[in-house]
Amino acid sequence: MKLKIVIAIFVVAALPACAWAQKPPKPTNADAQKVVRLISGDKAKAKAYCDISKLGEEIDQADQKKDTKKVTELSKKMDELSEKIGPEYVALMDGMQDVDQNSKLAQDISATLEQLDKLCGK
């Protein structure tokens, strides 16, 4: 999955909810490893993760077409699926908002999360 795209989409979708919330803690690669273990060990969470990946691609396509209505609709679905995965996943994605996507931390987390792509047949 293209982590940068998913994080960007998650950020846009979460902005209204985060407007009143405190800044999330900076994630660690250990947080990502925990999320991988949680998702890998649960078929329902793995399916939700794979569905989020598909939605990310659809949102990217809709964004390229400037279809904001579709982006908003798909982002809501992504939020619902994220909640099904659990608070650890949501916290990790929220925390990634403030991480420089070119940093070593972002690259390490991305590499860790790529393990989940195998669950999706990628």
N, C-alpha and C positions, 0 to 999 in steps of 0.2 A: 504494500500500500504506500502511496506517496504521503508520508507523514506530514510534510509541510502543507499539503493541500488539506488534509483532514484537520490539522491544527488550525489553519486559517478559517476553515468553515466552522469549526467548533467555536472559535473565538467570536465570529460574527453572530452565530446563533445564540451564544451565551451572553453577549453584551448587555441586553436589557436586564437579565437576571443579575449580572455582576455589577451593575451600576451602583447598587446599594451595598454590595458585599465587600468584605475586606480582601486585600490582595492575597491570593493563594500562595502557599509556601513554594519555594523553588524545588522542583522535583529532582530526584536523584536517579541514577541508573538502577539502584537497588529497588526504588519504587516501580520502575518499569519491569524489572525482573519479577517482582511480586505480581504485577498485573498479568504478565505472561503466564505465570504459574496458575493464577486464578482462572484465566480464560481457557487455557489449555486443558484444565481439569474439569471443565463443565461444558457439555455439548451445547446447551442453550446459550451460554455466554459466547462460545466460539461462533455460533450461527449469527448472533447479534453483531459480533465484531466483523464478520465477513459481510453482513448486510450494510454495516456502516461504511466499509470499504467501497462497496458498490455505489452507495449513495454519494460518497465523496466524488466518485468519477462522474456521476450524473450531475451533481452540483457544479462541478468544474465545467462540464459541457453547457449547462444552462447559463452559467456565469459568462462564458465566452459568447453566448448568444444574447447577452444582456437581458435575460428573462428573470427579472427580480422576483416575480410572483412564484415561479417554479423553484428558485433558490430558497425562498422563504419556506415554501411548503416542504421541500426536501430537508431543510435544516431542522424543522420541527420533528420530522421523522427520525433524524439523526439524534436529536436530543432524547427522544423517547427510548431509542435503542441503547444509548449511552447509559441511561438510568437502569436499564435491564442488566447491563454488564456489572454495574455496581459503583459504589462511591470511590473506590480506589482508582478506577479507570477515569471517572469524572475528575477527580482531584489531579490526576496526572495530566490530563488534557488541559485543565484550567491552569495548572502550574506552567505548562509549556508556553503559555501566552507571553510570558516575560523572559523566555530564554531565547537568546540570539540563535537563530536557526543555523548559523554557520559555525557555532561554537562546538568545541569538543564534546561538551555535555549533550547537546542536541544530536550530534552524530552518534554518540554512544547509545542514547535512548532510542534513536531511530533504528540502529543496528539490532538492539535488543527486541524491539517491537516487530522487526521484520520476521522474527521466528514465527509470529502468528500468521503471516501470509501463507505459510505452508498448510495451515488449517483450511485455508480458503482455496487451495489448489493453484496458488500463484507461484 
